[in-house]
Amino acid sequence: MSKTDSQRQFHVVIVGASIAGLTLAHCLSSTSIEFTVLEARSDPFSDGAGLAILPNGARILDQLGLYQDVLDQGECMVSHSTWLEDGRLLRRVDARQIRSLRRTNYPLIIISRRALLGILYTRLQRRSCVSFDKRVCRIVSSAGEVTVYSADGSSVSGDLVVGADGVYSTVRAQMWHHINNVYNASTGSHRLSEVPLTDSFAGVFGTSQSIPGLERGSIHRTYGHGWSTIIMKGEDSKVFWFIAIARAGTGQSMPHRSSDRACLARVVEPLLEKHVTCNVKFGEIFHRTESCILVPLEESFQTRWSWGRFVGIGDAMTPNLAEGANCAIESAASLANYLAAFARGPTSLSAQERLDLTLKTWEDSRKRRMKSLFIVSQCAVRIEATTSWVLRRLQTFLGLLHVTGIGLLTDITSRTARVDYLPLPRRRDAERVPRNKEESGWNIQLATLPLTATVALMFYVLHAVGM
Ligand SMILES: Cc1cc2nc3c(=O)[nH]c(=O)nc-3n(C[C@H](O)[C@H](O)[C@H](O)COP(=O)(O)OP(=O)(O)OC[C@H]3O[C@@H](n4cnc5c(N)ncnc54)[C@H](O)[C@@H]3O)c2cc1C
């Protein structure tokens, strides 16, 4: 069934034409579902530096026919090194050592955010369905449809609105506005609420000109005192860099968001003499900067991702510090699976009841995996940029576990989303590692994580109370 109760074609209004929104548009292009994408920016390309495309994201891009472009415009990772701020090497991992990359035959690809957005937009067949300069400001939901209003006064109606509009999601805010109206009207009290965003860390994303001393395809991670960096040398030898800075303890007031070079120079000033490899200091990279932007690294795991004719994907519901782009791609593909099944399925239930059930089932199917990734990324950023001497001991441990850690994060398991209604491309030369053997290996490693975390937490609490 591809029609709603009123016999219209099922129509999805997607807010945000970034990674989550455009991936969803690609997924829906192979179904009978109609869509409109509304984007606040005036052009298809956006700010940002480099992203790492991991096998979970790569497999979906492959299904959508976009993978070769990503390979062509990106750079495959050759090594991952972890450093301490004084230039001591903690661990160097060769890409060939990572079994999950060999097994799936999807290398880790370094690509600029701009290039990825360019591919997602220019390869979209139904590009006429994407409108720029449309900042969504209000959404009205009624029994039969949802109407999405933009700041320029225009509006679009559909059956469902999908918030792919990032951490400050207007769709999420509008959804909660409707939820609270309904609950206030029925019970007279606020029983439910949106999970507030916290921004304990600021992030600076930058792109610099090539610098000698860094190999193409190399990734360098440095653990600092209240900060951590990731430096990647990608396509055209461009250097993509990212710094996470703990807001507490910086001793300086930091703007919320800025791309002003003088302001960012003040923010990164204390890091200029810090090592990002044994022979490259951060200052050498910063002085070659072409573009950079400071953004708050918001964290929140929303408990409710959908309600009525509203749903949110990507950073709008689960901003993820480590896997932002890949999680956004996965959440778009998984939602598309459920919507495609909804549009096909004959049933005795009304369209609204079926939609509620579909969205609830989708949410339940995704939350466990997303919660695990969210917790891992929260812990990782705190350990990597810690100022606590107890957690600093853990850095060494974390650095030594990198082959396992990268293997875990980059692996494809039965919980990893893909587009169910599109064929899985065959990857030539993928190494035959028995699935059950590998999974049991991961399970043992996973089982030790809570133990490690508990011991670390115990030490941390003892330290905090001064024992
Ligand atoms: C400026 C910026 C730079 C980044 N750079 C990097 C980077 O270099 N490396 C990295 O790993 N990660 C980076 N990230 C994070 C990463 O891009 C995200 O984690 C990932 O893209 C999640 O994608 P998303 O589509 O859910 O959200 P986003 O990429 O945040 O996209 C949300 C989209 O919605 C649009 N939008 C927002 N509000 C409205 C509205 N009211 N109406 C219409 N449209 C709206 C925005 O313009 C944007 O295009 C960056 C994020 C931002 C915001």
Ligand as a Chemical Component Dictionary entry (heavy atoms), coordinates in Angstrom:
data_LIG
# 
_chem_comp.id                   LIG 
_chem_comp.type                 NON-POLYMER 
_chem_comp.pdbx_formal_charge   0 
_chem_comp.three_letter_code    LIG 
# 
loop_
_chem_comp_atom.comp_id 
_chem_comp_atom.atom_id 
_chem_comp_atom.alt_atom_id 
_chem_comp_atom.type_symbol 
_chem_comp_atom.charge 
_chem_comp_atom.model_Cartn_x 
_chem_comp_atom.model_Cartn_y 
_chem_comp_atom.model_Cartn_z 
_chem_comp_atom.pdbx_ordinal 
LIG C1  C1  C 0 29.357 23.343 11.015 1  
LIG C2  C2  C 0 29.643 21.890 11.309 2  
LIG C3  C3  C 0 30.880 21.372 10.969 3  
LIG C4  C4  C 0 31.158 20.038 11.236 4  
LIG N1  N1  N 0 32.369 19.558 10.861 5  
LIG C5  C5  C 0 32.663 18.280 11.112 6  
LIG C6  C6  C 0 33.925 17.754 10.734 7  
LIG O1  O1  O 0 34.749 18.435 10.194 8  
LIG N2  N2  N 0 34.200 16.457 11.032 9  
LIG C7  C7  C 0 33.284 15.652 11.678 10 
LIG O2  O2  O 0 33.569 14.463 11.919 11 
LIG N3  N3  N 0 32.064 16.118 12.016 12 
LIG C8  C8  C 0 31.743 17.407 11.760 13 
LIG N4  N4  N 0 30.541 17.887 12.130 14 
LIG C9  C9  C 0 29.586 16.955 12.737 15 
LIG C10 C10 C 0 29.001 16.031 11.695 16 
LIG O3  O3  O 0 28.881 16.694 10.461 17 
LIG C11 C11 C 0 27.640 15.562 12.175 18 
LIG O4  O4  O 0 27.842 14.798 13.350 19 
LIG C12 C12 C 0 26.966 14.712 11.144 20 
LIG O5  O5  O 0 27.007 15.365 9.923  21 
LIG C13 C13 C 0 25.505 14.465 11.528 22 
LIG O6  O6  O 0 24.728 14.857 10.462 23 
LIG P1  P1  P 0 23.275 15.432 10.538 24 
LIG O7  O7  O 0 22.830 15.411 9.119  25 
LIG O8  O8  O 0 22.459 14.706 11.554 26 
LIG O9  O9  O 0 23.396 16.923 11.101 27 
LIG P2  P2  P 0 24.143 18.191 10.517 28 
LIG O10 O10 O 0 25.300 17.818 9.695  29 
LIG O11 O11 O 0 24.356 19.127 11.654 30 
LIG O12 O12 O 0 23.063 18.847 9.508  31 
LIG C14 C14 C 0 21.890 19.511 9.888  32 
LIG C15 C15 C 0 21.389 20.286 8.669  33 
LIG O13 O13 O 0 20.123 20.854 8.978  34 
LIG C16 C16 C 0 20.104 22.204 8.545  35 
LIG N5  N5  N 0 19.144 22.910 9.414  36 
LIG C17 C17 C 0 19.271 23.182 10.730 37 
LIG N6  N6  N 0 18.171 23.807 11.183 38 
LIG C18 C18 C 0 17.336 23.930 10.128 39 
LIG C19 C19 C 0 16.037 24.508 9.966  40 
LIG N7  N7  N 0 15.392 25.083 10.988 41 
LIG N8  N8  N 0 15.460 24.454 8.749  42 
LIG C20 C20 C 0 16.096 23.862 7.701  43 
LIG N9  N9  N 0 17.335 23.322 7.798  44 
LIG C21 C21 C 0 17.938 23.356 8.991  45 
LIG C22 C22 C 0 21.535 22.676 8.713  46 
LIG O14 O14 O 0 21.796 23.797 7.898  47 
LIG C23 C23 C 0 22.308 21.449 8.280  48 
LIG O15 O15 O 0 22.536 21.415 6.901  49 
LIG C24 C24 C 0 30.211 19.213 11.878 50 
LIG C25 C25 C 0 28.957 19.742 12.225 51 
LIG C26 C26 C 0 28.677 21.059 11.937 52 
LIG C27 C27 C 0 27.308 21.590 12.301 53 
# 
loop_
_chem_comp_bond.comp_id 
_chem_comp_bond.atom_id_1 
_chem_comp_bond.atom_id_2 
_chem_comp_bond.value_order 
_chem_comp_bond.pdbx_ordinal 
LIG C1  C2  SING 1  
LIG C2  C3  SING 2  
LIG C2  C26 DOUB 3  
LIG C3  C4  DOUB 4  
LIG C4  N1  SING 5  
LIG C4  C24 SING 6  
LIG N1  C5  DOUB 7  
LIG C5  C6  SING 8  
LIG C5  C8  SING 9  
LIG C6  O1  DOUB 10 
LIG C6  N2  SING 11 
LIG N2  C7  SING 12 
LIG C7  O2  DOUB 13 
LIG C7  N3  SING 14 
LIG N3  C8  DOUB 15 
LIG C8  N4  SING 16 
LIG N4  C9  SING 17 
LIG N4  C24 SING 18 
LIG C9  C10 SING 19 
LIG C10 O3  SING 20 
LIG C10 C11 SING 21 
LIG C11 O4  SING 22 
LIG C11 C12 SING 23 
LIG C12 O5  SING 24 
LIG C12 C13 SING 25 
LIG C13 O6  SING 26 
LIG O6  P1  SING 27 
LIG P1  O7  DOUB 28 
LIG P1  O8  SING 29 
LIG P1  O9  SING 30 
LIG O9  P2  SING 31 
LIG P2  O10 DOUB 32 
LIG P2  O11 SING 33 
LIG P2  O12 SING 34 
LIG O12 C14 SING 35 
LIG C14 C15 SING 36 
LIG C15 O13 SING 37 
LIG C15 C23 SING 38 
LIG O13 C16 SING 39 
LIG C16 N5  SING 40 
LIG C16 C22 SING 41 
LIG N5  C17 SING 42 
LIG N5  C21 SING 43 
LIG C17 N6  DOUB 44 
LIG N6  C18 SING 45 
LIG C18 C19 SING 46 
LIG C18 C21 DOUB 47 
LIG C19 N7  SING 48 
LIG C19 N8  DOUB 49 
LIG N8  C20 SING 50 
LIG C20 N9  DOUB 51 
LIG N9  C21 SING 52 
LIG C22 O14 SING 53 
LIG C22 C23 SING 54 
LIG C23 O15 SING 55 
LIG C24 C25 DOUB 56 
LIG C25 C26 SING 57 
LIG C26 C27 SING 58 
# 
